[in-house]
């Protein structure tokens, strides 16, 4: 499979023991989406803050607030 070709996920997103956001593709290989635990922590933080703002009417709809 070419690295530039899209891969259909077969599993939900999983945070592994190293803090990487991963999924398993249709070809059976595990792929890393976010390999930086600090970046993943920050994205999660921003998403949580965005959800709170959205509930109050001040957030972005459908975005992660970046």
VEXDO-742974 format. One record per atom (N, C-alpha, C, O, CB): residue number from 1; residue in one letter; atom name; y, z, x. Coordinates in Angstrom, 2 decimals, padded with zeros to 5 digits, always signed. Atoms other than C-alpha are relative to their C-alpha. Glycine has a CB too. Example, Ala and Ser with C-alpha at 12.3 -4.5 7.8 and 13.67 -1.06 7.14 Angstrom:
[1; 'A'; 'N'; [-001.19; +000.00; +000.89]]
[1; 'A'; 'CA'; [-004.50; +007.80; +012.30]]
[1; 'A'; 'C'; [+001.20; +000.00; +000.90]]
[1; 'A'; 'O'; [+001.18; +000.66; +001.94]]
[1; 'A'; 'CB'; [+000.03; +001.25; -000.99]]
[2; 'S'; 'N'; [-001.19; -000.06; -000.82]]
[2; 'S'; 'CA'; [-001.06; +007.14; +013.67]]
[2; 'S'; 'C'; [+001.09; +000.73; -000.77]]
[2; 'S'; 'O'; [+002.20; +000.90; -000.26]]
[2; 'S'; 'CB'; [+000.46; -001.42; +000.41]]
% end
This chain:
[1; 'X'; 'N'; [-001.18; +000.00; +000.85]]
[1; 'X'; 'CA'; [+000.00; +000.00; +000.00]]
[1; 'X'; 'C'; [+001.23; +000.00; +000.89]]
[1; 'X'; 'O'; [+001.31; +000.77; +001.84]]
[1; 'X'; 'CB'; [+000.00; +001.22; -000.96]]
[2; 'X'; 'N'; [-001.24; +000.10; -000.75]]
[2; 'X'; 'CA'; [+003.43; -000.97; +001.33]]
[2; 'X'; 'C'; [+000.87; +001.23; -000.24]]
[2; 'X'; 'O'; [+000.94; +001.72; -001.37]]
[2; 'X'; 'CB'; [+000.77; -001.29; -000.39]]
[3; 'X'; 'N'; [-000.83; -001.20; +000.10]]
[3; 'X'; 'CA'; [+005.78; +001.98; +002.03]]
[3; 'X'; 'C'; [+001.18; -000.21; -000.95]]
[3; 'X'; 'O'; [+001.72; +000.76; -001.49]]
[3; 'X'; 'CB'; [+000.52; +000.41; +001.38]]
[4; 'X'; 'N'; [-001.14; +000.27; +000.87]]
[4; 'X'; 'CA'; [+008.52; +000.24; +000.01]]
[4; 'X'; 'C'; [-000.39; -000.17; -001.47]]
[4; 'X'; 'O'; [+000.49; -000.23; -002.34]]
[4; 'X'; 'CB'; [+000.70; -001.23; +000.47]]
[5; 'X'; 'N'; [+000.44; +000.15; +001.38]]
[5; 'X'; 'CA'; [+006.40; -000.17; -003.12]]
[5; 'X'; 'C'; [+000.02; +001.34; -000.73]]
[5; 'X'; 'O'; [-000.34; +002.36; -000.15]]
[5; 'X'; 'CB'; [-001.41; -000.61; -000.05]]
[6; 'X'; 'N'; [+000.01; -001.25; +000.77]]
[6; 'X'; 'CA'; [+006.82; +002.42; -005.88]]
[6; 'X'; 'C'; [-001.44; +000.48; -000.22]]
[6; 'X'; 'O'; [-002.36; -000.32; -000.32]]
[6; 'X'; 'CB'; [+000.70; -000.20; -001.36]]
[7; 'X'; 'N'; [+001.30; -000.61; +000.23]]
[7; 'X'; 'CA'; [+003.90; +004.82; -006.41]]
[7; 'X'; 'C'; [+000.08; +000.81; -001.28]]
[7; 'X'; 'O'; [+000.98; +001.63; -001.45]]
[7; 'X'; 'CB'; [-000.44; +000.89; +001.22]]
[8; 'X'; 'N'; [+000.05; -000.75; +001.25]]
[8; 'X'; 'CA'; [+002.99; +006.16; -009.84]]
[8; 'X'; 'C'; [-000.54; +001.40; +000.27]]
[8; 'X'; 'O'; [-001.63; +001.54; +000.84]]
[8; 'X'; 'CB'; [-000.88; -000.73; -001.05]]
[9; 'X'; 'N'; [+000.50; -001.36; -000.18]]
[9; 'X'; 'CA'; [+002.69; +009.97; -009.79]]
[9; 'X'; 'C'; [-001.18; +000.28; -000.92]]
[9; 'X'; 'O'; [-001.20; -000.16; -002.06]]
[9; 'X'; 'CB'; [+001.12; +001.02; -000.26]]
[10; 'X'; 'N'; [+001.14; -000.43; +000.81]]
[10; 'X'; 'CA'; [-000.63; +011.42; -011.00]]
[10; 'X'; 'C'; [+000.09; +001.48; -000.33]]
[10; 'X'; 'O'; [-000.65; +001.96; -001.19]]
[10; 'X'; 'CB'; [-001.31; -000.30; +000.73]]
[11; 'X'; 'N'; [-000.13; -001.43; +000.24]]
[11; 'X'; 'CA'; [+000.47; +015.05; -010.91]]
[11; 'X'; 'C'; [+001.45; +000.37; -000.24]]
[11; 'X'; 'O'; [+002.36; -000.41; +000.04]]
[11; 'X'; 'CB'; [-000.57; +000.80; +001.18]]
[12; 'X'; 'N'; [-001.35; -000.55; +000.13]]
[12; 'X'; 'CA'; [+003.46; +017.16; -011.79]]
[12; 'X'; 'C'; [+000.53; +000.33; +001.39]]
[12; 'X'; 'O'; [-000.24; +000.40; +002.35]]
[12; 'X'; 'CB'; [+000.02; +001.26; -000.91]]
[13; 'X'; 'N'; [-000.60; -000.41; -001.26]]
[13; 'X'; 'CA'; [+005.88; +018.10; -009.03]]
[13; 'X'; 'C'; [-000.48; +001.40; +000.35]]
[13; 'X'; 'O'; [-000.60; +002.27; -000.52]]
[13; 'X'; 'CB'; [+001.55; -000.05; -000.07]]
[14; 'X'; 'N'; [+000.51; -001.29; -000.49]]
[14; 'X'; 'CA'; [+004.60; +021.00; -006.92]]
[14; 'X'; 'C'; [+000.81; +000.40; +001.23]]
[14; 'X'; 'O'; [+001.09; -000.43; +002.10]]
[14; 'X'; 'CB'; [-001.52; -000.09; +000.34]]
[15; 'X'; 'N'; [-000.60; -000.53; -001.22]]
[15; 'X'; 'CA'; [+006.39; +023.21; -004.40]]
[15; 'X'; 'C'; [-001.14; +000.61; +000.80]]
[15; 'X'; 'O'; [-001.79; +001.56; +000.35]]
[15; 'X'; 'CB'; [+001.14; +001.07; -000.31]]
[16; 'X'; 'N'; [+001.12; -000.50; -000.80]]
[16; 'X'; 'CA'; [+003.87; +023.78; -001.60]]
[16; 'X'; 'C'; [+000.39; +001.26; +000.77]]
[16; 'X'; 'O'; [+001.52; +001.73; +000.66]]
[16; 'X'; 'CB'; [-000.48; -001.09; +000.98]]
[17; 'X'; 'N'; [-000.21; -001.28; -000.69]]
[17; 'X'; 'CA'; [+003.53; +026.86; +000.63]]
[17; 'X'; 'C'; [+001.06; -000.10; +001.09]]
[17; 'X'; 'O'; [+001.52; +000.92; +001.59]]
[17; 'X'; 'CB'; [-001.30; +000.48; +000.61]]
[18; 'X'; 'N'; [-001.06; +000.18; -000.99]]
[18; 'X'; 'CA'; [+006.04; +025.36; +003.09]]
[18; 'X'; 'C'; [+001.36; -000.26; -000.66]]
[18; 'X'; 'O'; [+002.34; -000.51; +000.04]]
[18; 'X'; 'CB'; [-000.34; -001.15; +000.92]]
[19; 'X'; 'N'; [-001.26; +000.19; +000.71]]
[19; 'X'; 'CA'; [+008.71; +024.98; +000.38]]
[19; 'X'; 'C'; [+000.37; -001.46; -000.23]]
[19; 'X'; 'O'; [+001.51; -001.76; -000.57]]
[19; 'X'; 'CB'; [+001.09; +000.66; +000.73]]
[20; 'X'; 'N'; [-000.27; +001.42; +000.21]]
[20; 'X'; 'CA'; [+008.38; +021.18; +000.12]]
[20; 'X'; 'C'; [-000.33; -000.37; -001.44]]
[20; 'X'; 'O'; [-001.32; +000.10; -002.00]]
[20; 'X'; 'CB'; [-000.82; -000.87; +001.00]]
[21; 'X'; 'N'; [+000.25; +000.52; +001.34]]
[21; 'X'; 'CA'; [+008.63; +019.44; -003.25]]
[21; 'X'; 'C'; [-000.88; -001.23; +000.14]]
[21; 'X'; 'O'; [-000.49; -002.20; +000.79]]
[21; 'X'; 'CB'; [+001.34; -000.34; -000.76]]
[22; 'X'; 'N'; [+000.99; +001.07; -000.20]]
[22; 'X'; 'CA'; [+005.56; +017.16; -003.52]]
[22; 'X'; 'C'; [-000.62; -000.44; -001.32]]
[22; 'X'; 'O'; [-000.47; +000.21; -002.35]]
[22; 'X'; 'CB'; [-001.09; +000.47; +000.95]]
[23; 'X'; 'N'; [+000.83; +000.47; +001.11]]
[23; 'X'; 'CA'; [+003.40; +015.12; -005.89]]
[23; 'X'; 'C'; [-001.13; -000.83; +000.57]]
[23; 'X'; 'O'; [-001.05; -001.30; +001.71]]
[23; 'X'; 'CB'; [+000.84; -000.83; -001.04]]
[24; 'X'; 'N'; [+001.10; +000.87; -000.40]]
[24; 'X'; 'CA'; [+000.11; +013.23; -005.70]]
[24; 'X'; 'C'; [+000.14; -001.31; -000.76]]
[24; 'X'; 'O'; [+000.27; -001.33; -001.98]]
[24; 'X'; 'CB'; [-001.39; +000.67; -000.27]]
[25; 'X'; 'N'; [-000.15; +001.33; +000.58]]
[25; 'X'; 'CA'; [+000.36; +009.48; -006.29]]
[25; 'X'; 'C'; [-001.31; -000.56; -000.51]]
[25; 'X'; 'O'; [-002.37; +000.02; -000.31]]
[25; 'X'; 'CB'; [+000.59; -000.94; +001.01]]
[26; 'X'; 'N'; [+001.18; +000.68; +000.56]]
[26; 'X'; 'CA'; [-002.03; +007.10; -008.04]]
[26; 'X'; 'C'; [-001.01; -000.37; +001.07]]
[26; 'X'; 'O'; [-002.19; -000.54; +000.78]]
[26; 'X'; 'CB'; [+000.43; -001.25; -000.76]]
[27; 'X'; 'N'; [+000.91; +000.35; -001.09]]
[27; 'X'; 'CA'; [-003.49; +006.26; -004.63]]
[27; 'X'; 'C'; [-000.69; +001.24; +000.60]]
[27; 'X'; 'O'; [-001.46; +001.12; +001.56]]
[27; 'X'; 'CB'; [+000.76; -000.73; +001.09]]
[28; 'X'; 'N'; [+000.65; -001.23; -000.45]]
[28; 'X'; 'CA'; [-004.55; +009.92; -004.14]]
[28; 'X'; 'C'; [+000.71; +000.71; +001.16]]
[28; 'X'; 'O'; [+000.28; +001.78; +001.58]]
[28; 'X'; 'CB'; [-001.39; -000.31; +000.41]]
[29; 'X'; 'N'; [-000.72; -000.62; -001.13]]
[29; 'X'; 'CA'; [-002.05; +010.66; -001.35]]
[29; 'X'; 'C'; [+001.11; +000.91; -000.51]]
[29; 'X'; 'O'; [+001.81; +000.59; -001.47]]
[29; 'X'; 'CB'; [+000.59; -001.09; +000.92]]
[30; 'X'; 'N'; [-001.09; -000.92; +000.33]]
[30; 'X'; 'CA'; [+000.31; +013.64; -001.52]]
[30; 'X'; 'C'; [+001.25; -000.48; +000.70]]
[30; 'X'; 'O'; [+001.23; -000.81; +001.89]]
[30; 'X'; 'CB'; [-000.35; +001.47; +000.40]]
[31; 'X'; 'N'; [-001.28; +000.45; -000.54]]
[31; 'X'; 'CA'; [+003.93; +012.68; -001.01]]
[31; 'X'; 'C'; [+001.03; +001.12; -000.08]]
[31; 'X'; 'O'; [+001.04; +001.91; -001.03]]
[31; 'X'; 'CB'; [+000.50; -001.24; -000.75]]
[32; 'X'; 'N'; [-001.07; -001.00; -000.06]]
[32; 'X'; 'CA'; [+006.88; +014.86; -000.04]]
[32; 'X'; 'C'; [+001.27; -000.64; -000.51]]
[32; 'X'; 'O'; [+001.70; -001.69; -000.02]]
[32; 'X'; 'CB'; [+000.19; +000.55; +001.45]]
[33; 'X'; 'N'; [-001.27; +000.49; +000.54]]
[33; 'X'; 'CA'; [+010.03; +014.36; -002.09]]
[33; 'X'; 'C'; [+001.15; +000.67; +000.74]]
[33; 'X'; 'O'; [+002.07; +000.00; +001.22]]
[33; 'X'; 'CB'; [+000.09; +000.26; -001.53]]
[34; 'X'; 'N'; [-001.00; -000.76; -000.75]]
[34; 'X'; 'CA'; [+012.13; +017.10; -000.51]]
[34; 'X'; 'C'; [-000.75; +000.82; +001.02]]
[34; 'X'; 'O'; [-001.50; +001.73; +000.66]]
[34; 'X'; 'CB'; [+000.88; +000.91; -000.95]]
[35; 'X'; 'N'; [+000.72; -000.68; -001.06]]
[35; 'X'; 'CA'; [+010.86; +018.30; +002.86]]
[35; 'X'; 'C'; [+000.76; +001.12; +000.66]]
[35; 'X'; 'O'; [+000.29; +001.71; +001.63]]
[35; 'X'; 'CB'; [-000.40; -000.98; +001.03]]
[36; 'X'; 'N'; [-000.84; -001.03; -000.59]]
[36; 'X'; 'CA'; [+013.64; +020.75; +003.61]]
[36; 'X'; 'C'; [+000.10; +001.18; -000.97]]
[36; 'X'; 'O'; [+000.76; +001.06; -002.00]]
[36; 'X'; 'CB'; [+001.42; -000.55; +000.34]]
[37; 'X'; 'N'; [-000.01; -001.13; +000.94]]
[37; 'X'; 'CA'; [+013.10; +024.19; +002.00]]
[37; 'X'; 'C'; [+001.41; +000.49; -000.35]]
[37; 'X'; 'O'; [+001.65; +000.91; -001.48]]
[37; 'X'; 'CB'; [-000.79; +001.15; +000.59]]
[38; 'X'; 'N'; [-001.38; -000.44; +000.27]]
[38; 'X'; 'CA'; [+016.81; +025.07; +002.33]]
[38; 'X'; 'C'; [+000.67; -000.96; -000.99]]
[38; 'X'; 'O'; [+001.40; -000.52; -001.88]]
[38; 'X'; 'CB'; [+000.82; +000.08; +001.31]]
[39; 'X'; 'N'; [-000.55; +000.98; +000.93]]
[39; 'X'; 'CA'; [+017.80; +021.82; +000.58]]
[39; 'X'; 'C'; [-000.60; +000.20; -001.39]]
[39; 'X'; 'O'; [+000.12; +000.15; -002.39]]
[39; 'X'; 'CB'; [-000.27; -001.43; +000.50]]
[40; 'X'; 'N'; [+000.65; -000.24; +001.29]]
[40; 'X'; 'CA'; [+015.25; +022.47; -002.18]]
[40; 'X'; 'C'; [+000.57; +001.25; -000.66]]
[40; 'X'; 'O'; [+000.81; +001.26; -001.87]]
[40; 'X'; 'CB'; [-001.51; +000.13; +000.18]]
[41; 'X'; 'N'; [-000.59; -001.22; +000.55]]
[41; 'X'; 'CA'; [+016.62; +026.01; -002.62]]
[41; 'X'; 'C'; [+001.39; -000.28; -000.56]]
[41; 'X'; 'O'; [+001.72; +000.18; -001.66]]
[41; 'X'; 'CB'; [+000.09; +001.10; +001.08]]
[42; 'X'; 'N'; [-001.36; +000.32; +000.45]]
[42; 'X'; 'CA'; [+020.17; +024.65; -002.89]]
[42; 'X'; 'C'; [-000.01; -000.88; -001.25]]
[42; 'X'; 'O'; [+000.77; -000.66; -002.17]]
[42; 'X'; 'CB'; [+000.77; -000.71; +001.13]]
[43; 'X'; 'N'; [+000.10; +000.85; +001.18]]
[43; 'X'; 'CA'; [+019.17; +021.91; -005.36]]
[43; 'X'; 'C'; [-000.40; +000.82; -001.23]]
[43; 'X'; 'O'; [+000.13; +000.62; -002.33]]
[43; 'X'; 'CB'; [-001.01; -001.13; +000.23]]
[44; 'X'; 'N'; [+000.43; -000.86; +001.10]]
[44; 'X'; 'CA'; [+017.39; +024.50; -007.50]]
[44; 'X'; 'C'; [+001.15; +000.87; -000.47]]
[44; 'X'; 'O'; [+001.34; +001.07; -001.67]]
[44; 'X'; 'CB'; [-001.18; +000.87; +000.43]]
[45; 'X'; 'N'; [-001.17; -000.83; +000.31]]
[45; 'X'; 'CA'; [+020.46; +026.72; -007.34]]
[45; 'X'; 'C'; [+001.03; -000.80; -000.79]]
[45; 'X'; 'O'; [+001.55; -000.33; -001.81]]
[45; 'X'; 'CB'; [+000.64; +000.56; +001.31]]
[46; 'X'; 'N'; [-000.98; +000.85; +000.69]]
[46; 'X'; 'CA'; [+022.76; +023.85; -008.37]]
[46; 'X'; 'C'; [-000.48; -000.36; -001.39]]
[46; 'X'; 'O'; [+000.30; -000.37; -002.34]]
[46; 'X'; 'CB'; [+000.26; -001.27; +000.81]]
[47; 'X'; 'N'; [+000.56; +000.37; +001.31]]
[47; 'X'; 'CA'; [+020.43; +022.82; -011.19]]
[47; 'X'; 'C'; [+000.10; +001.17; -000.97]]
[47; 'X'; 'O'; [+000.41; +000.98; -002.15]]
[47; 'X'; 'CB'; [-001.47; -000.45; +000.15]]
[48; 'X'; 'N'; [-000.09; -001.19; +000.83]]
[48; 'X'; 'CA'; [+020.36; +026.38; -012.50]]
[48; 'X'; 'C'; [+001.44; +000.24; -000.44]]
[48; 'X'; 'O'; [+001.69; +000.56; -001.60]]
[48; 'X'; 'CB'; [-000.54; +001.23; +000.76]]
[49; 'X'; 'N'; [-001.42; -000.18; +000.33]]
[49; 'X'; 'CA'; [+024.16; +026.64; -012.35]]
[49; 'X'; 'C'; [+000.44; -001.06; -001.00]]
[49; 'X'; 'O'; [+001.21; -000.77; -001.92]]
[49; 'X'; 'CB'; [+000.87; -000.08; +001.28]]
[50; 'X'; 'N'; [-000.34; +001.09; +000.92]]
[50; 'X'; 'CA'; [+024.45; +023.26; -014.10]]
[50; 'X'; 'C'; [-000.53; +000.30; -001.39]]
[50; 'X'; 'O'; [+000.16; +000.05; -002.38]]
[50; 'X'; 'CB'; [-000.57; -001.33; +000.51]]
[51; 'X'; 'N'; [+000.59; -000.34; +001.30]]
[51; 'X'; 'CA'; [+022.11; +024.44; -016.88]]
[51; 'X'; 'C'; [+000.85; +001.05; -000.71]]
[51; 'X'; 'O'; [+001.08; +000.96; -001.91]]
[51; 'X'; 'CB'; [-001.45; +000.51; +000.17]]
[52; 'X'; 'N'; [-000.86; -001.03; +000.59]]
[52; 'X'; 'CA'; [+024.29; +027.50; -017.43]]
[52; 'X'; 'C'; [+001.32; -000.61; -000.48]]
[52; 'X'; 'O'; [+001.80; -000.26; -001.56]]
[52; 'X'; 'CB'; [+000.27; +001.13; +001.03]]
[53; 'X'; 'N'; [-001.25; +000.64; +000.40]]
[53; 'X'; 'CA'; [+027.44; +025.35; -017.52]]
[53; 'X'; 'C'; [-000.22; -000.90; -001.21]]
[53; 'X'; 'O'; [+000.62; -000.95; -002.11]]
[53; 'X'; 'CB'; [+000.58; -000.81; +001.16]]
[54; 'X'; 'N'; [+000.28; +000.89; +001.11]]
[54; 'X'; 'CA'; [+025.81; +022.84; -019.86]]
[54; 'X'; 'C'; [-000.12; +000.79; -001.30]]
[54; 'X'; 'O'; [+000.38; +000.37; -002.34]]
[54; 'X'; 'CB'; [-001.28; -000.80; +000.26]]
[55; 'X'; 'N'; [+000.15; -000.84; +001.19]]
[55; 'X'; 'CA'; [+024.86; +025.61; -022.29]]
[55; 'X'; 'C'; [+001.35; +000.47; -000.51]]
[55; 'X'; 'O'; [+001.53; +000.65; -001.72]]
[55; 'X'; 'CB'; [-000.89; +001.22; +000.31]]
[56; 'X'; 'N'; [-001.34; -000.44; +000.41]]
[56; 'X'; 'CA'; [+028.50; +026.71; -022.29]]
[56; 'X'; 'C'; [+000.90; -001.18; -000.35]]
[56; 'X'; 'O'; [+002.03; -000.99; -000.79]]
[56; 'X'; 'CB'; [+000.64; +000.84; +001.10]]
[57; 'X'; 'N'; [-000.78; +001.19; +000.33]]
[57; 'X'; 'CA'; [+029.67; +023.09; -022.77]]
[57; 'X'; 'C'; [+000.80; -000.55; +001.15]]
[57; 'X'; 'O'; [+001.56; -001.50; +000.97]]
[57; 'X'; 'CB'; [+000.91; +000.30; -001.12]]
[58; 'X'; 'N'; [-000.79; +000.42; -001.14]]
[58; 'X'; 'CA'; [+031.12; +022.69; -019.26]]
[58; 'X'; 'C'; [-000.78; -000.77; +001.05]]
[58; 'X'; 'O'; [-000.22; -001.10; +002.10]]
[58; 'X'; 'CB'; [+000.63; +001.18; +000.64]]
[59; 'X'; 'N'; [+000.85; +000.58; -001.05]]
[59; 'X'; 'CA'; [+028.21; +021.04; -017.38]]
[59; 'X'; 'C'; [-000.17; -001.50; -000.12]]
[59; 'X'; 'O'; [+000.43; -002.15; -000.98]]
[59; 'X'; 'CB'; [-001.34; +000.65; -000.02]]
[60; 'X'; 'N'; [+000.34; +001.42; -000.01]]
[60; 'X'; 'CA'; [+026.87; +017.59; -016.61]]
[60; 'X'; 'C'; [-001.27; -000.21; -000.80]]
[60; 'X'; 'O'; [-002.23; +000.54; -000.63]]
[60; 'X'; 'CB'; [-000.16; -000.53; +001.44]]
[61; 'X'; 'N'; [+001.21; +000.29; +000.74]]
[61; 'X'; 'CA'; [+024.37; +016.10; -019.00]]
[61; 'X'; 'C'; [-000.91; -000.88; +000.81]]
[61; 'X'; 'O'; [-000.51; -001.97; +001.23]]
[61; 'X'; 'CB'; [+000.32; -000.65; -001.34]]
[62; 'X'; 'N'; [+001.00; +000.80; -000.68]]
[62; 'X'; 'CA'; [+021.19; +014.87; -017.27]]
[62; 'X'; 'C'; [+000.13; -000.06; +001.50]]
[62; 'X'; 'O'; [-000.63; -000.81; +002.13]]
[62; 'X'; 'CB'; [+000.05; -001.34; -000.52]]
[63; 'X'; 'N'; [-000.16; +000.03; -001.45]]
[63; 'X'; 'CA'; [+022.40; +015.51; -013.70]]
[63; 'X'; 'C'; [-000.35; +001.34; +000.61]]
[63; 'X'; 'O'; [-000.59; +002.31; -000.10]]
[63; 'X'; 'CB'; [+001.42; -000.38; +000.37]]
[64; 'X'; 'N'; [+000.31; -001.26; -000.67]]
[64; 'X'; 'CA'; [+021.71; +018.15; -011.10]]
[64; 'X'; 'C'; [+001.27; +000.65; +000.55]]
[64; 'X'; 'O'; [+001.18; +001.67; +001.24]]
[64; 'X'; 'CB'; [-001.02; -000.22; +001.13]]
[65; 'X'; 'N'; [-001.26; -000.62; -000.39]]
[65; 'X'; 'CA'; [+025.39; +018.87; -010.44]]
[65; 'X'; 'C'; [+000.41; -000.29; +001.43]]
[65; 'X'; 'O'; [+001.29; +000.38; +001.97]]
[65; 'X'; 'CB'; [-000.10; +001.47; -000.18]]
[66; 'X'; 'N'; [-000.37; +000.32; -001.38]]
[66; 'X'; 'CA'; [+025.56; +017.27; -007.00]]
[66; 'X'; 'C'; [+001.12; -001.00; -000.01]]
[66; 'X'; 'O'; [+001.59; -001.41; +001.05]]
[66; 'X'; 'CB'; [-001.20; -000.53; +000.81]]
% end
